[in-house]
Amino acid sequence: MFIDTHAHLFYPNFNEDLDAVIERAKQSGIDYIIVPATDLETSNRVIELIEKYDFVYGAVGIHPHETKDWDNSFIDKIEKLAFHPKVVGIGEIGLDYYYDFSPREKQIEALKAQLDLALKIKKPVIIHNRESDEDMMSIIRSYKNTGLKAQFHCFNGTFEQARELIKLNHFVSFTGNITFKKSDQLREVVSKLSLESIMLETDSPFMTPEPHRGKTNEPSFVKIVAGKIAEIHHLRIEDVARVTSYNVFRMFDIGSKPGTSFTYKIGDALYVNVTNRCDAKCEFCDRKGDAVISGYNLSMAKSEEPEAEVYIKEIGDPKQYKEIVFCGYGEPTIRWDVVKKVARYVKENEGRTRLITNGHGCLINKRDIVPELSGLIDVVSISFNSADPRQYSEMVGLGTDSFNDMINFAKEAKNYTEKVVMTVIAMEEINIERARKVVEEKIGAEFRVRQCF
């Protein structure tokens, strides 16, 4: 499933062949297209388009270029159009100081009025931001904790800006600009962002990706954008499609939440959703929320947890995967007997295994389970989280003994597996270098930093 979240299909470029453009999009696997307006006239054109094409949705609003004649009476007209069931947002709105086609004070007035409208009618916004970072960030910060949801389209800012926007619960989207030869800096930003924060777009008829530059951009080309993101993240294009489409569901309520997966493929590895239960209560974990990761729904009650035979059947030949990873949205050692049975099958059939754990397995099972890793688990990945015992305890919601249990698990696991990897999340409050030093020098394990944005 691919979704183009930004295509101006009302532009004259499509007057002669829009039906053909729509058909090419369908044939290319584009399931939905969102068409954002730029003024009141095109807002009405958007309504015509979404009523004509079943898989096309829209947004209505006034682009900053068109705000020179802004009048607050426009809000009533936009609101009336926004109640159409297939209008999913307010947009394209924002600031543009590059062209300055409209006075800046008018742009700001129109932006704030439309943000307030979006909050009033509980719909997200689609933001245009060009050469106006200081004012834009200031305005967006002022809406913190209001429930505002924004897509920053055709993102071309810094990683720090993207990180702040994402921490404010917004999304960024990328278009053909990430394929341009001189866009190394932007591709670096993409590489640092989690797919859970990204959406796809074409910005048709503009921003045509390589190798089609010079031609009119169209929704079918969104697969090129997805392919470039997959290349940057070393994933399959279907991984990018799945995750970004779920992001669209979260943002615009288009599509649906996937059903529960017992096993799920990311890249060339197969992950085993062992349990949704956990002894920890990590502040950054969403297991009691949507419990969706990489576009897969991992939520399941204890009564829904499958037996080992179900996992084994879904795995089939383990050699077809780089590794079988025991993970999920809970702590897999809670079902240690099931993990061992599945791991034994994998190893007997020449597959490789990895266990992602919080390192509390001995505490959970009330015995030393580490020697049982031998011959069953090749690599252990442990959520180290922090080198500070008190901070660690606060993060996982457990007593300070949990830190020592995790450290001891890691040290002992080195004797029974090929490798132990310890990870921390790239959060400002965590001393990354201190954590690295403890892991590498005192524990003797491999250290990795996980991005959470």
PAKE-520365 format. One record per residue (C-alpha): residue number from 1; x, y, z. Coordinates in Angstrom, 2 decimals, always signed. Layout:
<pts>
k = NUM east = X north = Y up = Z
...
</pts>
This chain:
<pts>
k = 1 east = +0.00 north = +0.00 up = +0.00
k = 2 east = +1.33 north = +3.42 up = -1.00
k = 3 east = -0.32 north = +6.73 up = -0.14
k = 4 east = +0.52 north = +10.03 up = -1.78
k = 5 east = -0.32 north = +12.57 up = +0.92
k = 6 east = +0.19 north = +15.66 up = -1.24
k = 7 east = -0.83 north = +15.98 up = -4.88
k = 8 east = -2.37 north = +19.13 up = -6.42
k = 9 east = -4.48 north = +17.34 up = -9.03
k = 10 east = -6.42 north = +20.51 up = -9.83
k = 11 east = -3.40 north = +22.18 up = -11.49
k = 12 east = -3.65 north = +22.84 up = -15.26
k = 13 east = -0.88 north = +20.26 up = -15.81
k = 14 east = -3.55 north = +17.57 up = -15.37
k = 15 east = -6.40 north = +19.15 up = -17.32
k = 16 east = -5.95 north = +16.93 up = -20.37
k = 17 east = -5.12 north = +13.57 up = -18.83
k = 18 east = -6.28 north = +13.43 up = -15.20
k = 19 east = -8.15 north = +10.17 up = -15.70
k = 20 east = -4.98 north = +8.62 up = -17.12
k = 21 east = -2.94 north = +9.97 up = -14.19
k = 22 east = -5.46 north = +8.44 up = -11.77
k = 23 east = -5.34 north = +5.11 up = -13.58
k = 24 east = -1.53 north = +5.05 up = -13.56
k = 25 east = -1.63 north = +5.67 up = -9.83
k = 26 east = -3.97 north = +2.72 up = -9.29
k = 27 east = -1.86 north = +0.45 up = -11.49
k = 28 east = +1.23 north = +1.47 up = -9.49
k = 29 east = -0.32 north = +0.36 up = -6.19
k = 30 east = -1.27 north = +3.81 up = -4.91
k = 31 east = -4.22 north = +3.16 up = -2.61
k = 32 east = -5.04 north = +6.72 up = -1.64
k = 33 east = -4.22 north = +10.28 up = -2.72
k = 34 east = -4.72 north = +13.41 up = -0.64
k = 35 east = -5.27 north = +16.64 up = -2.57
k = 36 east = -4.63 north = +19.84 up = -0.56
k = 37 east = -6.12 north = +23.11 up = -1.78
k = 38 east = -4.32 north = +26.45 up = -2.06
k = 39 east = -7.21 north = +28.94 up = -1.95
k = 40 east = -11.03 north = +29.07 up = -1.84
k = 41 east = -11.39 north = +28.38 up = -5.56
k = 42 east = -9.21 north = +25.27 up = -5.44
k = 43 east = -10.88 north = +24.21 up = -2.19
k = 44 east = -14.06 north = +23.88 up = -4.21
k = 45 east = -12.14 north = +22.02 up = -6.93
k = 46 east = -10.92 north = +19.63 up = -4.24
k = 47 east = -14.52 north = +18.85 up = -3.31
k = 48 east = -15.25 north = +18.02 up = -6.96
k = 49 east = -12.24 north = +15.70 up = -7.16
k = 50 east = -12.96 north = +13.77 up = -3.97
k = 51 east = -16.55 north = +13.23 up = -5.07
k = 52 east = -15.46 north = +11.98 up = -8.50
k = 53 east = -12.66 north = +9.59 up = -7.48
k = 54 east = -13.30 north = +7.06 up = -4.72
k = 55 east = -9.70 north = +6.79 up = -3.48
k = 56 east = -8.99 north = +10.52 up = -3.51
k = 57 east = -9.34 north = +12.57 up = -0.30
k = 58 east = -8.79 north = +16.26 up = +0.24
k = 59 east = -7.82 north = +19.18 up = +2.45
k = 60 east = -9.11 north = +22.75 up = +2.24
k = 61 east = -7.40 north = +26.00 up = +3.18
k = 62 east = -5.44 north = +29.05 up = +2.04
k = 63 east = -1.78 north = +28.74 up = +1.00
k = 64 east = +0.53 north = +31.55 up = +2.26
k = 65 east = +0.99 north = +32.79 up = -1.32
k = 66 east = -2.75 north = +33.55 up = -1.41
k = 67 east = -3.13 north = +35.33 up = +1.93
k = 68 east = -2.49 north = +38.92 up = +0.77
k = 69 east = -6.26 north = +39.49 up = +0.70
k = 70 east = -6.91 north = +37.43 up = +3.84
k = 71 east = -10.16 north = +38.20 up = +5.58
k = 72 east = -11.39 north = +36.40 up = +8.67
k = 73 east = -14.67 north = +35.74 up = +6.84
k = 74 east = -12.68 north = +33.14 up = +4.86
k = 75 east = -12.72 north = +30.93 up = +7.95
k = 76 east = -16.48 north = +30.37 up = +7.76
k = 77 east = -16.15 north = +29.33 up = +4.10
k = 78 east = -13.27 north = +26.96 up = +4.82
k = 79 east = -15.10 north = +25.46 up = +7.79
k = 80 east = -18.20 north = +24.78 up = +5.71
k = 81 east = -16.15 north = +22.91 up = +3.10
k = 82 east = -14.19 north = +21.06 up = +5.79
k = 83 east = -17.28 north = +19.22 up = +6.98
k = 84 east = -17.34 north = +17.14 up = +3.80
k = 85 east = -16.74 north = +13.52 up = +4.96
k = 86 east = -13.78 north = +13.10 up = +2.60
k = 87 east = -12.03 north = +16.31 up = +3.66
k = 88 east = -9.41 north = +15.02 up = +6.08
k = 89 east = -7.53 north = +18.17 up = +6.99
k = 90 east = -6.93 north = +21.91 up = +6.70
k = 91 east = -4.30 north = +22.75 up = +4.15
k = 92 east = -2.12 north = +23.67 up = +2.47
k = 93 east = -1.42 north = +26.45 up = +4.95
k = 94 east = +1.75 north = +27.98 up = +6.37
k = 95 east = +4.44 north = +30.58 up = +5.77
k = 96 east = +6.63 north = +31.32 up = +2.76
k = 97 east = +9.28 north = +34.04 up = +3.13
k = 98 east = +11.18 north = +32.90 up = +0.04
k = 99 east = +8.77 north = +34.43 up = -2.46
k = 100 east = +6.94 north = +36.80 up = -0.08
k = 101 east = +3.95 north = +36.92 up = -2.44
k = 102 east = +1.88 north = +37.99 up = +0.58
k = 103 east = +2.81 north = +40.33 up = +3.46
k = 104 east = +4.31 north = +38.37 up = +6.31
k = 105 east = +1.87 north = +39.72 up = +8.86
k = 106 east = -1.01 north = +38.52 up = +6.66
k = 107 east = +0.59 north = +35.08 up = +6.30
k = 108 east = +0.91 north = +34.77 up = +10.08
k = 109 east = -2.67 north = +35.97 up = +10.66
k = 110 east = -4.05 north = +33.46 up = +8.17
k = 111 east = -1.92 north = +30.62 up = +9.53
k = 112 east = -3.01 north = +31.13 up = +13.13
k = 113 east = -6.66 north = +31.48 up = +12.17
k = 114 east = -6.56 north = +28.22 up = +10.22
k = 115 east = -4.69 north = +26.40 up = +13.00
k = 116 east = -7.42 north = +27.52 up = +15.40
k = 117 east = -10.06 north = +26.27 up = +12.98
k = 118 east = -8.34 north = +22.88 up = +12.77
k = 119 east = -8.43 north = +22.58 up = +16.55
k = 120 east = -12.08 north = +23.62 up = +16.62
k = 121 east = -13.19 north = +20.99 up = +14.12
k = 122 east = -10.61 north = +18.42 up = +15.28
k = 123 east = -8.80 north = +17.92 up = +12.00
k = 124 east = -5.06 north = +17.91 up = +11.23
k = 125 east = -3.24 north = +20.52 up = +9.19
k = 126 east = -0.87 north = +20.34 up = +6.22
k = 127 east = +1.94 north = +22.85 up = +6.66
k = 128 east = +4.01 north = +24.68 up = +4.04
k = 129 east = +7.20 north = +26.19 up = +5.46
k = 130 east = +9.83 north = +27.90 up = +3.32
k = 131 east = +12.54 north = +30.24 up = +4.58
k = 132 east = +10.33 north = +31.01 up = +7.61
k = 133 east = +11.69 north = +28.61 up = +10.22
k = 134 east = +11.97 north = +31.06 up = +13.13
k = 135 east = +8.39 north = +32.31 up = +12.95
k = 136 east = +7.00 north = +28.88 up = +12.08
k = 137 east = +8.68 north = +27.10 up = +14.97
k = 138 east = +7.62 north = +29.83 up = +17.37
k = 139 east = +4.00 north = +29.54 up = +16.28
k = 140 east = +3.98 north = +25.74 up = +16.40
k = 141 east = +5.55 north = +25.74 up = +19.86
k = 142 east = +2.73 north = +28.00 up = +21.06
k = 143 east = +0.27 north = +25.21 up = +20.17
k = 144 east = +2.01 north = +22.63 up = +22.35
k = 145 east = -0.42 north = +20.43 up = +24.31
k = 146 east = -3.43 north = +21.71 up = +22.36
k = 147 east = -3.91 north = +18.48 up = +20.43
k = 148 east = -2.82 north = +20.04 up = +17.14
k = 149 east = -1.64 north = +17.48 up = +14.59
k = 150 east = +0.43 north = +18.73 up = +11.66
k = 151 east = +2.12 north = +17.30 up = +8.60
k = 152 east = +5.15 north = +19.36 up = +7.58
k = 153 east = +5.10 north = +18.65 up = +3.88
k = 154 east = +8.10 north = +18.63 up = +1.55
k = 155 east = +10.33 north = +18.83 up = +4.60
k = 156 east = +13.68 north = +20.43 up = +3.88
k = 157 east = +14.86 north = +21.45 up = +7.34
k = 158 east = +17.43 north = +20.17 up = +9.79
k = 159 east = +17.34 north = +17.02 up = +11.88
k = 160 east = +17.03 north = +19.16 up = +15.01
k = 161 east = +13.94 north = +20.86 up = +13.60
k = 162 east = +12.42 north = +17.54 up = +12.58
k = 163 east = +13.15 north = +16.09 up = +16.00
k = 164 east = +11.41 north = +18.97 up = +17.76
k = 165 east = +8.37 north = +18.74 up = +15.50
k = 166 east = +8.11 north = +15.00 up = +16.05
k = 167 east = +8.40 north = +15.43 up = +19.81
k = 168 east = +5.42 north = +17.77 up = +19.49
k = 169 east = +3.52 north = +14.83 up = +17.89
k = 170 east = +3.73 north = +16.08 up = +14.31
k = 171 east = +4.89 north = +14.29 up = +11.15
k = 172 east = +7.28 north = +15.21 up = +8.36
k = 173 east = +6.92 north = +14.10 up = +4.76
k = 174 east = +9.38 north = +13.89 up = +1.91
k = 175 east = +8.94 north = +14.15 up = -1.82
k = 176 east = +11.16 north = +13.83 up = -4.89
k = 177 east = +13.64 north = +16.26 up = -3.33
k = 178 east = +15.35 north = +13.35 up = -1.55
k = 179 east = +16.34 north = +11.86 up = -4.92
k = 180 east = +18.12 north = +14.99 up = -6.17
k = 181 east = +21.89 north = +14.68 up = -6.57
k = 182 east = +22.62 north = +17.68 up = -4.33
k = 183 east = +20.32 north = +16.54 up = -1.49
k = 184 east = +22.89 north = +14.61 up = +0.57
k = 185 east = +22.13 north = +16.71 up = +3.65
k = 186 east = +18.42 north = +15.99 up = +3.39
k = 187 east = +19.06 north = +12.27 up = +2.89
k = 188 east = +21.14 north = +12.34 up = +6.07
k = 189 east = +18.14 north = +13.78 up = +7.91
k = 190 east = +15.97 north = +10.97 up = +6.53
k = 191 east = +18.50 north = +8.40 up = +7.73
k = 192 east = +18.24 north = +9.67 up = +11.31
k = 193 east = +14.44 north = +9.64 up = +11.47
k = 194 east = +12.31 north = +6.68 up = +12.43
k = 195 east = +9.85 north = +5.61 up = +9.73
k = 196 east = +7.15 north = +6.02 up = +12.36
k = 197 east = +7.57 north = +9.79 up = +11.92
k = 198 east = +7.49 north = +9.94 up = +8.12
k = 199 east = +4.86 north = +10.11 up = +5.38
k = 200 east = +5.22 north = +9.95 up = +1.60
k = 201 east = +4.21 north = +12.58 up = -0.93
k = 202 east = +4.87 north = +13.76 up = -4.47
k = 203 east = +3.79 north = +17.44 up = -4.28
k = 204 east = +2.52 north = +16.89 up = -7.83
k = 205 east = +2.92 north = +18.48 up = -10.29
k = 206 east = +6.12 north = +19.83 up = -8.70
k = 207 east = +9.29 north = +18.23 up = -7.25
k = 208 east = +9.52 north = +15.45 up = -9.84
k = 209 east = +11.96 north = +12.78 up = -8.63
k = 210 east = +14.93 north = +11.37 up = -10.48
k = 211 east = +14.99 north = +9.92 up = -13.10
k = 212 east = +11.92 north = +11.84 up = -14.32
k = 213 east = +13.05 north = +15.41 up = -13.60
k = 214 east = +11.85 north = +17.72 up = -16.32
k = 215 east = +8.52 north = +15.91 up = -16.57
k = 216 east = +5.29 north = +16.65 up = -14.72
k = 217 east = +5.25 north = +14.92 up = -11.35
k = 218 east = +2.30 north = +12.63 up = -10.60
k = 219 east = +1.11 north = +10.33 up = -7.78
k = 220 east = +2.46 north = +7.13 up = -9.34
k = 221 east = +5.97 north = +8.50 up = -8.72
k = 222 east = +5.47 north = +8.28 up = -4.95
k = 223 east = +6.91 north = +4.76 up = -5.20
k = 224 east = +10.23 north = +6.34 up = -6.21
k = 225 east = +10.22 north = +8.38 up = -3.01
k = 226 east = +9.42 north = +5.24 up = -1.02
k = 227 east = +12.19 north = +3.37 up = -2.76
k = 228 east = +14.76 north = +6.04 up = -1.91
k = 229 east = +13.71 north = +6.00 up = +1.77
k = 230 east = +13.97 north = +2.19 up = +1.75
k = 231 east = +17.46 north = +2.47 up = +0.28
k = 232 east = +18.50 north = +5.00 up = +2.93
k = 233 east = +17.16 north = +2.84 up = +5.78
k = 234 east = +18.34 north = -0.48 up = +4.27
k = 235 east = +14.80 north = -1.83 up = +4.23
k = 236 east = +12.41 north = -3.28 up = +1.69
k = 237 east = +10.15 north = -0.84 up = -0.15
k = 238 east = +7.16 north = -2.73 up = +1.27
k = 239 east = +8.41 north = -1.92 up = +4.78
k = 240 east = +8.33 north = +1.78 up = +3.95
k = 241 east = +4.90 north = +1.47 up = +2.34
k = 242 east = +3.45 north = -0.36 up = +5.34
k = 243 east = +4.78 north = +2.00 up = +8.01
k = 244 east = +4.05 north = +5.25 up = +6.20
k = 245 east = +0.53 north = +4.10 up = +5.33
k = 246 east = -0.17 north = +3.38 up = +8.98
k = 247 east = +1.13 north = +6.86 up = +9.78
k = 248 east = -1.48 north = +8.24 up = +7.38
k = 249 east = -4.15 north = +6.29 up = +9.25
k = 250 east = -2.92 north = +7.78 up = +12.53
k = 251 east = -2.88 north = +11.29 up = +11.09
k = 252 east = -5.79 north = +11.45 up = +8.65
k = 253 east = -7.88 north = +8.38 up = +9.55
k = 254 east = -7.56 north = +7.00 up = +6.03
k = 255 east = -7.29 north = +3.21 up = +5.78
k = 256 east = -7.44 north = +0.99 up = +8.84
k = 257 east = -5.39 north = -0.41 up = +11.70
k = 258 east = -3.86 north = -3.79 up = +10.77
k = 259 east = -4.84 north = -7.00 up = +12.51
k = 260 east = -2.56 north = -8.62 up = +15.09
k = 261 east = +0.61 north = -10.22 up = +13.73
k = 262 east = +2.21 north = -13.21 up = +15.47
k = 263 east = +5.29 north = -12.99 up = +13.26
k = 264 east = +6.32 north = -10.00 up = +11.18
k = 265 east = +9.02 north = -9.30 up = +8.62
k = 266 east = +11.24 north = -6.22 up = +8.69
k = 267 east = +14.01 north = -6.10 up = +6.13
k = 268 east = +15.33 north = -9.64 up = +5.76
k = 269 east = +14.63 north = -10.71 up = +9.36
k = 270 east = +11.49 north = -12.31 up = +10.81
k = 271 east = +10.33 north = -11.12 up = +14.21
k = 272 east = +8.35 north = -13.25 up = +16.64
k = 273 east = +5.66 north = -11.40 up = +18.63
k = 274 east = +6.04 north = -13.38 up = +21.85
k = 275 east = +3.93 north = -11.37 up = +24.28
k = 276 east = +2.49 north = -7.96 up = +25.00
k = 277 east = +3.20 north = -8.39 up = +28.71
k = 278 east = +6.19 north = -6.88 up = +30.48
k = 279 east = +7.49 north = -6.45 up = +34.02
k = 280 east = +8.70 north = -2.93 up = +33.19
k = 281 east = +6.66 north = +0.22 up = +32.65
k = 282 east = +8.98 north = +2.16 up = +30.37
k = 283 east = +7.87 north = +5.75 up = +29.82
k = 284 east = +8.63 north = +5.58 up = +26.08
k = 285 east = +6.82 north = +2.27 up = +25.42
k = 286 east = +3.41 north = +2.18 up = +23.74
k = 287 east = +2.51 north = -1.44 up = +24.47
k = 288 east = -0.64 north = -0.37 up = +26.34
k = 289 east = -1.53 north = +2.06 up = +23.58
k = 290 east = -1.73 north = +1.16 up = +19.89
k = 291 east = +1.19 north = -1.29 up = +20.23
k = 292 east = +2.04 north = -0.87 up = +16.56
k = 293 east = +5.63 north = -1.01 up = +15.37
k = 294 east = +6.82 north = -0.76 up = +11.77
k = 295 east = +3.19 north = -0.84 up = +10.69
k = 296 east = +2.48 north = -4.17 up = +12.44
k = 297 east = -0.12 north = -4.47 up = +15.17
k = 298 east = +1.46 north = -6.37 up = +18.07
k = 299 east = -1.31 north = -5.90 up = +20.62
k = 300 east = -2.69 north = -9.08 up = +22.13
k = 301 east = -4.13 north = -10.17 up = +25.46
k = 302 east = -2.58 north = -13.01 up = +27.47
k = 303 east = -5.40 north = -15.29 up = +26.33
k = 304 east = -4.51 north = -14.56 up = +22.69
k = 305 east = -0.84 north = -15.52 up = +22.96
k = 306 east = -0.17 north = -18.44 up = +20.60
k = 307 east = +1.69 north = -21.62 up = +21.43
k = 308 east = +5.10 north = -22.40 up = +19.95
k = 309 east = +3.60 north = -24.49 up = +17.14
k = 310 east = +1.84 north = -21.44 up = +15.69
k = 311 east = +5.09 north = -19.52 up = +15.46
k = 312 east = +6.93 north = -22.51 up = +14.03
k = 313 east = +4.32 north = -22.93 up = +11.30
k = 314 east = +4.56 north = -19.26 up = +10.33
k = 315 east = +8.38 north = -19.37 up = +10.31
k = 316 east = +8.58 north = -22.35 up = +7.98
k = 317 east = +12.16 north = -22.65 up = +6.73
k = 318 east = +14.20 north = -20.31 up = +8.99
k = 319 east = +17.05 north = -20.22 up = +6.49
k = 320 east = +15.00 north = -17.91 up = +4.27
k = 321 east = +15.55 north = -15.15 up = +6.84
k = 322 east = +18.72 north = -13.46 up = +8.02
k = 323 east = +17.63 north = -14.19 up = +11.58
k = 324 east = +14.61 north = -15.03 up = +13.72
k = 325 east = +14.17 north = -12.31 up = +16.34
k = 326 east = +12.21 north = -12.84 up = +19.57
k = 327 east = +10.74 north = -9.48 up = +20.35
k = 328 east = +7.21 north = -8.04 up = +20.27
k = 329 east = +5.90 north = -5.22 up = +22.41
k = 330 east = +6.53 north = -7.05 up = +25.67
k = 331 east = +9.33 north = -8.94 up = +27.42
k = 332 east = +9.82 north = -12.31 up = +25.64
k = 333 east = +11.44 north = -14.06 up = +28.63
k = 334 east = +8.01 north = -13.93 up = +30.33
k = 335 east = +7.23 north = -16.84 up = +27.98
k = 336 east = +10.70 north = -18.32 up = +28.15
k = 337 east = +9.58 north = -21.93 up = +27.59
k = 338 east = +7.87 north = -20.92 up = +24.34
k = 339 east = +10.93 north = -18.96 up = +23.21
k = 340 east = +13.18 north = -21.96 up = +23.88
k = 341 east = +10.93 north = -24.34 up = +21.95
k = 342 east = +10.78 north = -22.07 up = +18.90
k = 343 east = +14.51 north = -21.30 up = +19.10
k = 344 east = +15.31 north = -25.00 up = +19.25
k = 345 east = +13.31 north = -25.55 up = +16.05
k = 346 east = +15.14 north = -22.69 up = +14.35
k = 347 east = +18.59 north = -23.95 up = +15.32
k = 348 east = +17.75 north = -27.54 up = +14.37
k = 349 east = +16.84 north = -26.21 up = +10.92
k = 350 east = +20.04 north = -24.17 up = +10.51
k = 351 east = +18.58 north = -20.74 up = +11.26
k = 352 east = +19.96 north = -17.90 up = +13.35
k = 353 east = +18.31 north = -16.37 up = +16.40
k = 354 east = +18.36 north = -13.12 up = +18.33
k = 355 east = +16.66 north = -12.26 up = +21.62
k = 356 east = +15.64 north = -8.66 up = +22.34
k = 357 east = +15.16 north = -8.35 up = +26.08
k = 358 east = +15.25 north = -5.96 up = +29.01
k = 359 east = +17.61 north = -8.33 up = +30.81
k = 360 east = +15.18 north = -9.17 up = +33.61
k = 361 east = +14.70 north = -12.80 up = +32.58
k = 362 east = +16.26 north = -14.28 up = +35.71
k = 363 east = +14.19 north = -12.02 up = +37.95
k = 364 east = +11.01 north = -12.85 up = +36.02
k = 365 east = +11.56 north = -16.61 up = +36.00
k = 366 east = +12.99 north = -16.68 up = +39.55
k = 367 east = +16.02 north = -18.68 up = +38.43
k = 368 east = +19.18 north = -18.21 up = +36.40
k = 369 east = +18.01 north = -18.75 up = +32.81
k = 370 east = +21.17 north = -17.41 up = +31.16
k = 371 east = +22.90 north = -20.82 up = +30.73
k = 372 east = +19.79 north = -21.93 up = +28.82
k = 373 east = +20.69 north = -19.46 up = +26.05
k = 374 east = +23.49 north = -21.80 up = +25.01
k = 375 east = +22.87 north = -23.42 up = +21.64
k = 376 east = +19.52 north = -21.63 up = +21.25
k = 377 east = +20.22 north = -17.89 up = +21.03
k = 378 east = +23.02 north = -16.50 up = +18.87
k = 379 east = +22.76 north = -12.82 up = +19.78
k = 380 east = +21.22 north = -11.07 up = +22.77
k = 381 east = +20.13 north = -7.42 up = +22.47
k = 382 east = +19.50 north = -5.76 up = +25.83
k = 383 east = +17.77 north = -2.44 up = +26.46
k = 384 east = +20.42 north = -0.73 up = +28.58
k = 385 east = +18.52 north = +2.59 up = +28.65
k = 386 east = +20.85 north = +4.40 up = +31.09
k = 387 east = +24.15 north = +3.97 up = +32.93
k = 388 east = +22.65 north = +5.72 up = +35.94
k = 389 east = +20.87 north = +3.16 up = +38.20
k = 390 east = +18.46 north = +5.74 up = +39.57
k = 391 east = +17.56 north = +7.09 up = +36.13
k = 392 east = +17.22 north = +3.55 up = +34.82
k = 393 east = +14.86 north = +2.68 up = +37.67
k = 394 east = +12.71 north = +5.72 up = +36.96
k = 395 east = +12.60 north = +4.97 up = +33.23
k = 396 east = +11.49 north = +1.35 up = +33.58
k = 397 east = +9.27 north = +1.90 up = +36.62
k = 398 east = +11.02 north = -0.74 up = +38.75
k = 399 east = +13.23 north = -0.79 up = +41.83
k = 400 east = +16.95 north = -0.08 up = +41.67
k = 401 east = +17.68 north = -3.83 up = +41.87
k = 402 east = +16.41 north = -4.13 up = +38.31
k = 403 east = +19.50 north = -2.29 up = +37.06
k = 404 east = +21.87 north = -4.78 up = +38.68
k = 405 east = +19.79 north = -7.71 up = +37.38
k = 406 east = +20.11 north = -6.34 up = +33.85
k = 407 east = +23.87 north = -5.79 up = +34.15
k = 408 east = +24.45 north = -9.28 up = +35.55
k = 409 east = +22.31 north = -10.81 up = +32.79
k = 410 east = +24.43 north = -9.04 up = +30.17
k = 411 east = +27.76 north = -10.08 up = +31.67
k = 412 east = +26.74 north = -13.71 up = +32.04
k = 413 east = +25.12 north = -13.87 up = +28.58
k = 414 east = +28.53 north = -13.22 up = +27.00
k = 415 east = +29.55 north = -16.72 up = +28.11
k = 416 east = +26.71 north = -18.47 up = +26.31
k = 417 east = +26.10 north = -16.50 up = +23.09
k = 418 east = +28.09 north = -15.16 up = +20.14
k = 419 east = +27.45 north = -11.55 up = +20.99
k = 420 east = +25.71 north = -9.25 up = +23.45
k = 421 east = +24.48 north = -5.87 up = +22.21
k = 422 east = +23.29 north = -3.18 up = +24.61
k = 423 east = +21.21 north = -0.27 up = +23.38
k = 424 east = +20.06 north = +3.14 up = +24.56
k = 425 east = +17.50 north = +5.49 up = +23.03
k = 426 east = +18.77 north = +8.81 up = +21.69
k = 427 east = +17.06 north = +10.99 up = +24.30
k = 428 east = +18.49 north = +14.31 up = +25.50
k = 429 east = +18.26 north = +13.30 up = +29.15
k = 430 east = +20.46 north = +10.22 up = +28.65
k = 431 east = +24.24 north = +10.55 up = +28.87
k = 432 east = +25.08 north = +8.59 up = +25.73
k = 433 east = +28.86 north = +8.68 up = +26.14
k = 434 east = +28.71 north = +7.55 up = +29.75
k = 435 east = +26.48 north = +4.66 up = +28.69
k = 436 east = +28.88 north = +3.77 up = +25.89
k = 437 east = +31.83 north = +3.71 up = +28.26
k = 438 east = +30.07 north = +1.42 up = +30.76
k = 439 east = +28.91 north = -0.99 up = +28.06
k = 440 east = +32.19 north = -1.22 up = +26.18
k = 441 east = +34.71 north = -0.98 up = +29.04
k = 442 east = +32.96 north = -2.48 up = +32.07
k = 443 east = +30.60 north = -4.99 up = +30.47
k = 444 east = +32.53 north = -5.71 up = +27.29
k = 445 east = +29.45 north = -5.70 up = +25.07
k = 446 east = +28.66 north = -3.98 up = +21.78
k = 447 east = +26.98 north = -0.56 up = +22.14
k = 448 east = +24.28 north = +0.90 up = +19.89
k = 449 east = +22.08 north = +3.99 up = +19.96
k = 450 east = +18.46 north = +3.67 up = +18.86
k = 451 east = +16.66 north = +6.62 up = +17.31
k = 452 east = +13.19 north = +7.31 up = +18.71
k = 453 east = +12.20 north = +10.07 up = +16.27
</pts>
